[in-house]
Amino acid sequence: MSLAQKYSQEIQAIFAKYPPEQKRSAIMSLLYLAQREEGYISQEAMKEIADMLEISVTEVAGVAGFYTLFHRQKEGKYRIQVCTDLPCALRGADSFLQELAQALGVRPGETTPDGRFTLEEVMCVGACHRAPVFQVQHGDTITFHENMSLEEALAVLKKLE
Ligand code: FES
């Protein structure tokens, strides 16, 4: 079932917030809706959003691809997103990521075989002076974890299980 069929009232409410000539501004809300439905932004959802906004699929993909909170593939139940941007790298984020990857038995970008964790490398999440830092994304919730050691990070993940 399409987003428009399943969420017609919600979509109407989203579009009501914008003048018709600026309806493309609804893109973030529509992407959020699509991800809430499937856990990621599928090609079909991008096509539907593009049609609703009368823009190209490439434009929708460009926005979806820009934000680390939008996902293009179905992944693990929990997304472990480690910031490795420059300020965090200066505080050891790269080696933290590698240690965490080794402990989980995956490489960055991969999902653990049990489907629980996807380890991702992301750009600044706004906690530069408290690196190593990662966020855990699960459905609609995000939790931040700062000044992490490997042991502390594994304890956080264990609590999720
Ligand atoms: S650079 Fe990592 S949180 Fe800002």
Backbone and ligand atoms as CSV (ligand in chain L), in Angstrom:
chain,resi,resn,atom,element,x,y,z
A,1,MET,N,N,0.853,-1.195,0.000
A,1,MET,CA,C,0.000,0.000,0.000
A,1,MET,C,C,0.889,1.245,0.000
A,2,SER,N,N,0.517,2.233,-0.769
A,2,SER,CA,C,1.344,3.435,-0.881
A,2,SER,C,C,1.218,4.289,0.379
A,3,LEU,N,N,2.177,5.199,0.550
A,3,LEU,CA,C,2.115,6.131,1.677
A,3,LEU,C,C,0.838,6.969,1.592
A,4,ALA,N,N,0.527,7.411,0.388
A,4,ALA,CA,C,-0.650,8.272,0.201
A,4,ALA,C,C,-1.932,7.547,0.600
A,5,GLN,N,N,-1.993,6.246,0.319
A,5,GLN,CA,C,-3.190,5.486,0.687
A,5,GLN,C,C,-3.231,5.256,2.199
A,6,LYS,N,N,-2.088,4.918,2.752
A,6,LYS,CA,C,-2.055,4.536,4.156
A,6,LYS,C,C,-2.116,5.733,5.103
A,7,TYR,N,N,-1.524,6.841,4.679
A,7,TYR,CA,C,-1.422,7.998,5.582
A,7,TYR,C,C,-2.018,9.257,4.955
A,8,SER,N,N,-3.147,9.108,4.296
A,8,SER,CA,C,-3.674,10.259,3.560
A,8,SER,C,C,-3.920,11.465,4.471
A,9,GLN,N,N,-4.468,11.234,5.666
A,9,GLN,CA,C,-4.765,12.382,6.555
A,9,GLN,C,C,-3.479,13.037,7.044
A,10,GLU,N,N,-2.504,12.196,7.410
A,10,GLU,CA,C,-1.238,12.740,7.905
A,10,GLU,C,C,-0.542,13.542,6.796
A,11,ILE,N,N,-0.606,13.038,5.593
A,11,ILE,CA,C,0.035,13.727,4.471
A,11,ILE,C,C,-0.687,15.045,4.167
A,12,GLN,N,N,-2.001,15.004,4.258
A,12,GLN,CA,C,-2.754,16.268,4.067
A,12,GLN,C,C,-2.343,17.294,5.118
A,13,ALA,N,N,-2.183,16.840,6.348
A,13,ALA,CA,C,-1.790,17.749,7.437
A,13,ALA,C,C,-0.387,18.308,7.185
A,14,ILE,N,N,0.490,17.486,6.647
A,14,ILE,CA,C,1.849,17.967,6.334
A,14,ILE,C,C,1.780,19.051,5.264
A,15,PHE,N,N,1.037,18.776,4.201
A,15,PHE,CA,C,0.963,19.750,3.107
A,15,PHE,C,C,0.240,21.032,3.525
A,16,ALA,N,N,-0.648,20.925,4.494
A,16,ALA,CA,C,-1.389,22.114,4.950
A,16,ALA,C,C,-0.467,23.149,5.590
A,17,LYS,N,N,0.714,22.718,5.989
A,17,LYS,CA,C,1.655,23.648,6.640
A,17,LYS,C,C,2.367,24.563,5.643
A,18,TYR,N,N,2.267,24.246,4.358
A,18,TYR,CA,C,3.048,25.004,3.376
A,18,TYR,C,C,2.152,25.566,2.289
A,19,PRO,N,N,2.484,26.762,1.786
A,19,PRO,CA,C,1.744,27.271,0.620
A,19,PRO,C,C,1.981,26.328,-0.557
A,20,PRO,N,N,0.994,26.186,-1.436
A,20,PRO,CA,C,1.121,25.239,-2.550
A,20,PRO,C,C,2.409,25.413,-3.357
A,21,GLU,N,N,2.827,26.676,-3.550
A,21,GLU,CA,C,4.030,26.895,-4.363
A,21,GLU,C,C,5.313,26.499,-3.618
A,22,GLN,N,N,5.179,26.196,-2.337
A,22,GLN,CA,C,6.373,25.766,-1.572
A,22,GLN,C,C,6.204,24.364,-1.011
A,23,LYS,N,N,5.421,23.555,-1.706
A,23,LYS,CA,C,5.132,22.240,-1.135
A,23,LYS,C,C,6.369,21.347,-1.055
A,24,ARG,N,N,7.407,21.667,-1.835
A,24,ARG,CA,C,8.619,20.858,-1.753
A,24,ARG,C,C,9.257,20.949,-0.357
A,25,SER,N,N,8.867,21.967,0.406
A,25,SER,CA,C,9.385,22.088,1.770
A,25,SER,C,C,8.904,20.944,2.662
A,26,ALA,N,N,7.918,20.198,2.209
A,26,ALA,CA,C,7.391,19.084,2.994
A,26,ALA,C,C,8.292,17.853,2.908
A,27,ILE,N,N,9.383,17.946,2.189
A,27,ILE,CA,C,10.180,16.743,1.913
A,27,ILE,C,C,10.689,16.049,3.172
A,28,MET,N,N,11.131,16.823,4.154
A,28,MET,CA,C,11.669,16.186,5.358
A,28,MET,C,C,10.576,15.409,6.086
A,29,SER,N,N,9.418,16.002,6.207
A,29,SER,CA,C,8.314,15.323,6.900
A,29,SER,C,C,7.906,14.053,6.157
A,30,LEU,N,N,7.909,14.111,4.838
A,30,LEU,CA,C,7.513,12.934,4.057
A,30,LEU,C,C,8.581,11.835,4.139
A,31,LEU,N,N,9.842,12.236,4.128
A,31,LEU,CA,C,10.913,11.236,4.288
A,31,LEU,C,C,10.823,10.579,5.665
A,32,TYR,N,N,10.534,11.400,6.663
A,32,TYR,CA,C,10.393,10.859,8.012
A,32,TYR,C,C,9.242,9.843,8.063
A,33,LEU,N,N,8.158,10.202,7.434
A,33,LEU,CA,C,6.992,9.306,7.395
A,33,LEU,C,C,7.349,7.985,6.716
A,34,ALA,N,N,8.055,8.078,5.598
A,34,ALA,CA,C,8.437,6.874,4.858
A,34,ALA,C,C,9.359,5.985,5.691
A,35,GLN,N,N,10.285,6.623,6.378
A,35,GLN,CA,C,11.222,5.816,7.182
A,35,GLN,C,C,10.518,5.200,8.388
A,36,ARG,N,N,9.588,5.938,8.951
A,36,ARG,CA,C,8.836,5.398,10.084
A,36,ARG,C,C,8.066,4.148,9.651
A,37,GLU,N,N,7.596,4.161,8.427
A,37,GLU,CA,C,6.809,3.039,7.907
A,37,GLU,C,C,7.671,1.797,7.664
A,38,GLU,N,N,8.830,1.989,7.039
A,38,GLU,CA,C,9.605,0.828,6.597
A,38,GLU,C,C,10.939,0.644,7.310
A,39,GLY,N,N,11.343,1.658,8.071
A,39,GLY,CA,C,12.643,1.575,8.741
A,39,GLY,C,C,13.769,2.098,7.869
A,40,TYR,N,N,13.456,2.441,6.651
A,40,TYR,CA,C,14.422,3.018,5.729
A,40,TYR,C,C,13.637,3.672,4.596
A,41,ILE,N,N,14.348,4.389,3.733
A,41,ILE,CA,C,13.679,5.065,2.615
A,41,ILE,C,C,13.861,4.207,1.365
A,42,SER,N,N,12.825,3.513,1.000
A,42,SER,CA,C,12.918,2.636,-0.172
A,42,SER,C,C,12.868,3.451,-1.462
A,43,GLN,N,N,13.272,2.804,-2.542
A,43,GLN,CA,C,13.215,3.448,-3.862
A,43,GLN,C,C,11.765,3.814,-4.201
A,44,GLU,N,N,10.842,2.924,-3.844
A,44,GLU,CA,C,9.427,3.180,-4.136
A,44,GLU,C,C,8.937,4.414,-3.373
A,45,ALA,N,N,9.366,4.507,-2.101
A,45,ALA,CA,C,8.941,5.661,-1.296
A,45,ALA,C,C,9.512,6.945,-1.891
A,46,MET,N,N,10.754,6.912,-2.341
A,46,MET,CA,C,11.342,8.118,-2.928
A,46,MET,C,C,10.595,8.531,-4.190
A,47,LYS,N,N,10.201,7.547,-4.969
A,47,LYS,CA,C,9.432,7.840,-6.193
A,47,LYS,C,C,8.091,8.480,-5.828
A,48,GLU,N,N,7.451,7.910,-4.826
A,48,GLU,CA,C,6.147,8.448,-4.426
A,48,GLU,C,C,6.286,9.877,-3.887
A,49,ILE,N,N,7.314,10.106,-3.078
A,49,ILE,CA,C,7.531,11.449,-2.526
A,49,ILE,C,C,7.841,12.432,-3.660
A,50,ALA,N,N,8.659,11.994,-4.592
A,50,ALA,CA,C,8.987,12.850,-5.738
A,50,ALA,C,C,7.718,13.227,-6.498
A,51,ASP,N,N,6.833,12.251,-6.694
A,51,ASP,CA,C,5.579,12.524,-7.412
A,51,ASP,C,C,4.718,13.522,-6.633
A,52,MET,N,N,4.646,13.313,-5.308
A,52,MET,CA,C,3.817,14.212,-4.489
A,52,MET,C,C,4.331,15.646,-4.546
A,53,LEU,N,N,5.662,15.784,-4.567
A,53,LEU,CA,C,6.267,17.121,-4.512
A,53,LEU,C,C,6.532,17.710,-5.892
A,54,GLU,N,N,6.296,16.865,-6.904
A,54,GLU,CA,C,6.564,17.275,-8.291
A,54,GLU,C,C,8.019,17.697,-8.468
A,55,ILE,N,N,8.897,16.881,-7.948
A,55,ILE,CA,C,10.335,17.052,-8.148
A,55,ILE,C,C,10.898,15.708,-8.603
A,56,SER,N,N,12.184,15.664,-8.910
A,56,SER,CA,C,12.738,14.411,-9.413
A,56,SER,C,C,13.123,13.482,-8.260
A,57,VAL,N,N,13.204,12.196,-8.575
A,57,VAL,CA,C,13.646,11.207,-7.581
A,57,VAL,C,C,15.078,11.531,-7.146
A,58,THR,N,N,15.862,12.043,-8.075
A,58,THR,CA,C,17.251,12.398,-7.750
A,58,THR,C,C,17.294,13.480,-6.674
A,59,GLU,N,N,16.385,14.436,-6.757
A,59,GLU,CA,C,16.354,15.488,-5.727
A,59,GLU,C,C,15.970,14.897,-4.370
A,60,VAL,N,N,15.007,13.992,-4.372
A,60,VAL,CA,C,14.601,13.346,-3.109
A,60,VAL,C,C,15.776,12.535,-2.560
A,61,ALA,N,N,16.428,11.783,-3.432
A,61,ALA,CA,C,17.570,10.963,-3.001
A,61,ALA,C,C,18.693,11.837,-2.459
A,62,GLY,N,N,18.858,13.014,-3.058
A,62,GLY,CA,C,19.903,13.924,-2.593
A,62,GLY,C,C,19.658,14.378,-1.169
A,63,VAL,N,N,18.414,14.690,-0.853
A,63,VAL,CA,C,18.085,15.118,0.509
A,63,VAL,C,C,18.213,13.924,1.468
A,64,ALA,N,N,17.654,12.792,1.063
A,64,ALA,CA,C,17.709,11.610,1.936
A,64,ALA,C,C,19.158,11.204,2.209
A,65,GLY,N,N,19.989,11.359,1.203
A,65,GLY,CA,C,21.391,10.954,1.348
A,65,GLY,C,C,22.218,11.917,2.181
A,66,PHE,N,N,21.741,13.144,2.299
A,66,PHE,CA,C,22.508,14.164,3.017
A,66,PHE,C,C,22.441,13.973,4.528
A,67,TYR,N,N,21.325,13.465,4.994
A,67,TYR,CA,C,21.121,13.372,6.440
A,67,TYR,C,C,21.390,11.951,6.939
A,68,THR,N,N,22.241,11.856,7.969
A,68,THR,CA,C,22.602,10.523,8.462
A,68,THR,C,C,21.436,9.840,9.164
A,69,LEU,N,N,20.407,10.590,9.485
A,69,LEU,CA,C,19.273,9.957,10.176
A,69,LEU,C,C,18.284,9.326,9.197
A,70,PHE,N,N,18.498,9.543,7.911
A,70,PHE,CA,C,17.692,8.843,6.911
A,70,PHE,C,C,18.532,7.702,6.343
A,71,HIS,N,N,17.889,6.570,6.149
A,71,HIS,CA,C,18.619,5.384,5.706
A,71,HIS,C,C,18.091,4.877,4.380
A,72,ARG,N,N,19.013,4.388,3.569
A,72,ARG,CA,C,18.632,3.920,2.237
A,72,ARG,C,C,18.494,2.404,2.175
A,73,GLN,N,N,18.874,1.721,3.247
A,73,GLN,CA,C,18.741,0.264,3.237
A,73,GLN,C,C,18.238,-0.201,4.587
A,74,LYS,N,N,17.589,-1.316,4.571
A,74,LYS,CA,C,17.158,-1.921,5.826
A,74,LYS,C,C,18.398,-2.484,6.508
A,75,GLU,N,N,18.578,-2.158,7.756
A,75,GLU,CA,C,19.796,-2.600,8.444
A,75,GLU,C,C,19.439,-3.220,9.786
A,76,GLY,N,N,20.414,-3.178,10.713
A,76,GLY,CA,C,20.204,-3.815,12.000
A,76,GLY,C,C,19.156,-3.107,12.842
A,77,LYS,N,N,18.745,-3.799,13.902
A,77,LYS,CA,C,17.727,-3.242,14.794
A,77,LYS,C,C,18.217,-1.931,15.429
A,78,TYR,N,N,19.477,-1.912,15.810
A,78,TYR,CA,C,20.071,-0.707,16.383
A,78,TYR,C,C,21.184,-0.216,15.464
A,79,ARG,N,N,21.173,1.071,15.193
A,79,ARG,CA,C,22.258,1.657,14.404
A,79,ARG,C,C,23.206,2.356,15.362
A,80,ILE,N,N,24.429,1.906,15.359
A,80,ILE,CA,C,25.448,2.482,16.216
A,80,ILE,C,C,26.258,3.426,15.348
A,81,GLN,N,N,26.104,4.726,15.584
A,81,GLN,CA,C,26.697,5.720,14.690
A,81,GLN,C,C,27.815,6.463,15.413
A,82,VAL,N,N,29.024,6.155,15.003
A,82,VAL,CA,C,30.208,6.749,15.628
A,82,VAL,C,C,30.664,7.940,14.791
A,83,CYS,N,N,30.844,9.087,15.448
A,83,CYS,CA,C,31.353,10.251,14.729
A,83,CYS,C,C,32.864,10.121,14.580
A,84,THR,N,N,33.323,10.236,13.324
A,84,THR,CA,C,34.767,10.208,13.061
A,84,THR,C,C,35.210,11.475,12.330
A,85,ASP,N,N,34.384,12.499,12.435
A,85,ASP,CA,C,34.734,13.788,11.833
A,85,ASP,C,C,36.009,14.313,12.514
A,86,LEU,N,N,36.632,15.289,11.910
A,86,LEU,CA,C,37.981,15.689,12.337
A,86,LEU,C,C,38.134,15.964,13.838
A,87,PRO,N,N,37.296,16.815,14.438
A,87,PRO,CA,C,37.503,17.064,15.878
A,87,PRO,C,C,37.444,15.780,16.713
A,88,CYS,N,N,36.553,14.883,16.350
A,88,CYS,CA,C,36.463,13.613,17.086
A,88,CYS,C,C,37.668,12.725,16.772
A,89,ALA,N,N,38.125,12.761,15.524
A,89,ALA,CA,C,39.306,11.967,15.152
A,89,ALA,C,C,40.501,12.389,15.994
A,90,LEU,N,N,40.578,13.692,16.285
A,90,LEU,CA,C,41.692,14.176,17.102
A,90,LEU,C,C,41.591,13.677,18.544
A,91,ARG,N,N,40.435,13.217,18.921
A,91,ARG,CA,C,40.253,12.669,20.265
A,91,ARG,C,C,40.121,11.147,20.232
A,92,GLY,N,N,40.630,10.529,19.171
A,92,GLY,CA,C,40.731,9.066,19.149
A,92,GLY,C,C,39.535,8.327,18.577
A,93,ALA,N,N,38.675,9.032,17.838
A,93,ALA,CA,C,37.468,8.381,17.332
A,93,ALA,C,C,37.765,7.248,16.355
A,94,ASP,N,N,38.817,7.391,15.556
A,94,ASP,CA,C,39.107,6.347,14.563
A,94,ASP,C,C,39.481,5.032,15.239
A,95,SER,N,N,40.365,5.114,16.233
A,95,SER,CA,C,40.745,3.861,16.899
A,95,SER,C,C,39.582,3.321,17.718
A,96,PHE,N,N,38.754,4.203,18.278
A,96,PHE,CA,C,37.560,3.747,18.996
A,96,PHE,C,C,36.652,2.966,18.053
A,97,LEU,N,N,36.442,3.517,16.855
A,97,LEU,CA,C,35.583,2.846,15.877
A,97,LEU,C,C,36.155,1.472,15.514
A,98,GLN,N,N,37.469,1.428,15.289
A,98,GLN,CA,C,38.075,0.152,14.902
A,98,GLN,C,C,37.965,-0.874,16.021
A,99,GLU,N,N,38.172,-0.428,17.249
A,99,GLU,CA,C,38.052,-1.353,18.390
A,99,GLU,C,C,36.621,-1.856,18.537
A,100,LEU,N,N,35.686,-0.943,18.359
A,100,LEU,CA,C,34.278,-1.335,18.482
A,100,LEU,C,C,33.897,-2.307,17.364
A,101,ALA,N,N,34.388,-2.014,16.173
A,101,ALA,CA,C,34.117,-2.893,15.036
A,101,ALA,C,C,34.672,-4.293,15.314
A,102,GLN,N,N,35.886,-4.326,15.822
A,102,GLN,CA,C,36.506,-5.619,16.112
A,102,GLN,C,C,35.709,-6.369,17.172
A,103,ALA,N,N,35.269,-5.648,18.200
A,103,ALA,CA,C,34.504,-6.295,19.272
A,103,ALA,C,C,33.175,-6.848,18.749
A,104,LEU,N,N,32.575,-6.154,17.788
A,104,LEU,CA,C,31.296,-6.613,17.230
A,104,LEU,C,C,31.486,-7.625,16.102
A,105,GLY,N,N,32.728,-7.747,15.631
A,105,GLY,CA,C,33.009,-8.701,14.555
A,105,GLY,C,C,32.521,-8.234,13.203
A,106,VAL,N,N,32.452,-6.929,13.008
A,106,VAL,CA,C,32.032,-6.382,11.710
A,106,VAL,C,C,32.975,-5.261,11.316
A,107,ARG,N,N,32.826,-4.802,10.089
A,107,ARG,CA,C,33.523,-3.585,9.665
A,107,ARG,C,C,32.514,-2.452,9.656
A,108,PRO,N,N,33.003,-1.214,9.750
A,108,PRO,CA,C,32.062,-0.092,9.672
A,108,PRO,C,C,31.204,-0.204,8.404
A,109,GLY,N,N,29.913,-0.007,8.581
A,109,GLY,CA,C,28.991,-0.147,7.456
A,109,GLY,C,C,28.298,-1.498,7.445
A,110,GLU,N,N,28.768,-2.418,8.265
A,110,GLU,CA,C,28.189,-3.763,8.261
A,110,GLU,C,C,27.254,-3.975,9.439
A,111,THR,N,N,26.485,-5.038,9.325
A,111,THR,CA,C,25.522,-5.421,10.368
A,111,THR,C,C,25.966,-6.740,10.986
A,112,THR,N,N,25.811,-6.858,12.294
A,112,THR,CA,C,26.191,-8.112,12.963
A,112,THR,C,C,25.321,-9.255,12.425
A,113,PRO,N,N,25.856,-10.464,12.421
A,113,PRO,CA,C,25.110,-11.578,11.833
A,113,PRO,C,C,23.737,-11.819,12.482
A,114,ASP,N,N,23.605,-11.438,13.752
A,114,ASP,CA,C,22.296,-11.623,14.402
A,114,ASP,C,C,21.298,-10.515,14.053
A,115,GLY,N,N,21.746,-9.539,13.246
A,115,GLY,CA,C,20.837,-8.478,12.799
A,115,GLY,C,C,20.557,-7.416,13.847
A,116,ARG,N,N,21.286,-7.438,14.941
A,116,ARG,CA,C,20.983,-6.473,16.019
A,116,ARG,C,C,21.632,-5.115,15.791
A,117,PHE,N,N,22.892,-5.104,15.384
A,117,PHE,CA,C,23.628,-3.846,15.318
A,117,PHE,C,C,24.184,-3.572,13.925
A,118,THR,N,N,23.981,-2.352,13.464
A,118,THR,CA,C,24.689,-1.874,12.278
A,118,THR,C,C,25.641,-0.792,12.762
A,119,LEU,N,N,26.894,-0.942,12.428
A,119,LEU,CA,C,27.907,0.022,12.857
A,119,LEU,C,C,28.144,1.010,11.723
A,120,GLU,N,N,28.000,2.273,12.025
A,120,GLU,CA,C,28.132,3.287,10.982
A,120,GLU,C,C,29.073,4.400,11.425
A,121,GLU,N,N,29.723,4.963,10.435
A,121,GLU,CA,C,30.602,6.109,10.655
A,121,GLU,C,C,29.810,7.339,10.211
A,122,VAL,N,N,29.707,8.354,11.059
A,122,VAL,CA,C,28.929,9.535,10.675
A,122,VAL,C,C,29.742,10.803,10.891
A,123,MET,N,N,29.241,11.884,10.325
A,123,MET,CA,C,29.852,13.201,10.497
A,123,MET,C,C,29.351,13.805,11.805
A,124,CYS,N,N,29.808,14.989,12.076
A,124,CYS,CA,C,29.574,15.658,13.368
A,124,CYS,C,C,28.150,15.490,13.897
A,125,VAL,N,N,28.069,15.079,15.153
A,125,VAL,CA,C,26.763,14.985,15.814
A,125,VAL,C,C,26.658,16.021,16.938
A,126,GLY,N,N,27.592,16.984,16.931
A,126,GLY,CA,C,27.473,18.110,17.846
A,126,GLY,C,C,28.011,17.879,19.245
A,127,ALA,N,N,28.885,16.927,19.404
A,127,ALA,CA,C,29.473,16.689,20.730
A,127,ALA,C,C,30.989,16.557,20.584
A,128,CYS,N,N,31.553,17.437,19.777
A,128,CYS,CA,C,32.949,17.322,19.340
A,128,CYS,C,C,33.945,17.240,20.496
A,129,HIS,N,N,33.696,17.981,21.553
A,129,HIS,CA,C,34.659,18.011,22.656
A,129,HIS,C,C,34.455,16.857,23.639
A,130,ARG,N,N,33.526,15.970,23.345
A,130,ARG,CA,C,33.284,14.854,24.257
A,130,ARG,C,C,33.466,13.507,23.551
A,131,ALA,N,N,34.291,13.501,22.517
A,131,ALA,CA,C,34.560,12.265,21.788
A,131,ALA,C,C,35.449,11.347,22.645
A,132,PRO,N,N,35.470,10.078,22.364
A,132,PRO,CA,C,34.667,9.393,21.361
A,132,PRO,C,C,33.169,9.424,21.707
A,133,VAL,N,N,32.385,9.633,20.669
A,133,VAL,CA,C,30.943,9.768,20.855
A,133,VAL,C,C,30.215,8.944,19.800
A,134,PHE,N,N,29.132,8.349,20.220
A,134,PHE,CA,C,28.281,7.682,19.235
A,134,PHE,C,C,26.823,7.875,19.635
A,135,GLN,N,N,25.968,7.697,18.658
A,135,GLN,CA,C,24.540,7.724,18.939
A,135,GLN,C,C,23.963,6.382,18.532
A,136,VAL,N,N,22.944,5.985,19.265
A,136,VAL,CA,C,22.241,4.747,18.954
A,136,VAL,C,C,20.869,5.140,18.433
A,137,GLN,N,N,20.598,4.734,17.219
A,137,GLN,CA,C,19.311,5.033,16.624
A,137,GLN,C,C,18.486,3.759,16.575
A,138,HIS,N,N,17.296,3.845,17.112
A,138,HIS,CA,C,16.399,2.685,17.148
A,138,HIS,C,C,14.982,3.204,16.953
A,139,GLY,N,N,14.401,2.927,15.792
A,139,GLY,CA,C,13.076,3.481,15.494
A,139,GLY,C,C,13.118,4.993,15.573
A,140,ASP,N,N,12.223,5.543,16.385
A,140,ASP,CA,C,12.137,6.999,16.526
A,140,ASP,C,C,13.065,7.546,17.592
A,141,THR,N,N,13.771,6.697,18.283
A,141,THR,CA,C,14.573,7.189,19.413
A,141,THR,C,C,16.062,7.236,19.065
A,142,ILE,N,N,16.710,8.233,19.645
A,142,ILE,CA,C,18.158,8.363,19.502
A,142,ILE,C,C,18.721,8.640,20.881
A,143,THR,N,N,19.758,7.919,21.244
A,143,THR,CA,C,20.437,8.219,22.508
A,143,THR,C,C,21.899,8.530,22.190
A,144,PHE,N,N,22.442,9.480,22.939
A,144,PHE,CA,C,23.834,9.893,22.740
A,144,PHE,C,C,24.699,9.340,23.860
A,145,HIS,N,N,25.908,8.982,23.482
A,145,HIS,CA,C,26.854,8.438,24.462
A,145,HIS,C,C,28.205,9.095,24.202
A,146,GLU,N,N,28.687,9.780,25.226
A,146,GLU,CA,C,29.870,10.627,25.047
A,146,GLU,C,C,31.007,10.180,25.947
A,147,ASN,N,N,32.212,10.610,25.560
A,147,ASN,CA,C,33.414,10.256,26.343
A,147,ASN,C,C,33.512,8.756,26.558
A,148,MET,N,N,33.296,8.021,25.502
A,148,MET,CA,C,33.203,6.571,25.624
A,148,MET,C,C,34.545,5.864,25.550
A,149,SER,N,N,34.704,4.864,26.388
A,149,SER,CA,C,35.776,3.893,26.197
A,149,SER,C,C,35.130,2.682,25.524
A,150,LEU,N,N,35.939,1.759,25.046
A,150,LEU,CA,C,35.368,0.558,24.435
A,150,LEU,C,C,34.502,-0.188,25.450
A,151,GLU,N,N,34.999,-0.325,26.661
A,151,GLU,CA,C,34.272,-1.071,27.691
A,151,GLU,C,C,32.914,-0.411,27.963
A,152,GLU,N,N,32.927,0.904,28.068
A,152,GLU,CA,C,31.662,1.615,28.327
A,152,GLU,C,C,30.698,1.443,27.147
A,153,ALA,N,N,31.240,1.487,25.949
A,153,ALA,CA,C,30.387,1.339,24.765
A,153,ALA,C,C,29.759,-0.054,24.741
A,154,LEU,N,N,30.548,-1.064,25.038
A,154,LEU,CA,C,30.008,-2.431,25.024
A,154,LEU,C,C,28.950,-2.600,26.112
A,155,ALA,N,N,29.151,-1.916,27.233
A,155,ALA,CA,C,28.142,-1.981,28.304
A,155,ALA,C,C,26.830,-1.341,27.836
A,156,VAL,N,N,26.941,-0.236,27.089
A,156,VAL,CA,C,25.737,0.411,26.546
A,156,VAL,C,C,25.007,-0.559,25.612
A,157,LEU,N,N,25.771,-1.208,24.747
A,157,LEU,CA,C,25.151,-2.124,23.776
A,157,LEU,C,C,24.535,-3.332,24.474
A,158,LYS,N,N,25.201,-3.778,25.506
A,158,LYS,CA,C,24.680,-4.942,26.242
A,158,LYS,C,C,23.311,-4.619,26.848
A,159,LYS,N,N,23.186,-3.394,27.346
A,159,LYS,CA,C,21.902,-2.997,27.946
A,159,LYS,C,C,20.777,-2.974,26.907
A,160,LEU,N,N,21.147,-2.793,25.649
A,160,LEU,CA,C,20.128,-2.755,24.594
A,160,LEU,C,C,19.591,-4.147,24.295
A,161,GLU,N,N,20.363,-5.143,24.631
A,161,GLU,CA,C,19.987,-6.513,24.232
A,161,GLU,C,C,18.926,-7.116,25.119
L,1,FES,S1,S,33.131,16.210,15.071
L,1,FES,FE1,FE,32.365,14.526,16.146
L,1,FES,S2,S,30.709,15.344,17.243
L,1,FES,FE2,FE,31.486,17.017,16.157
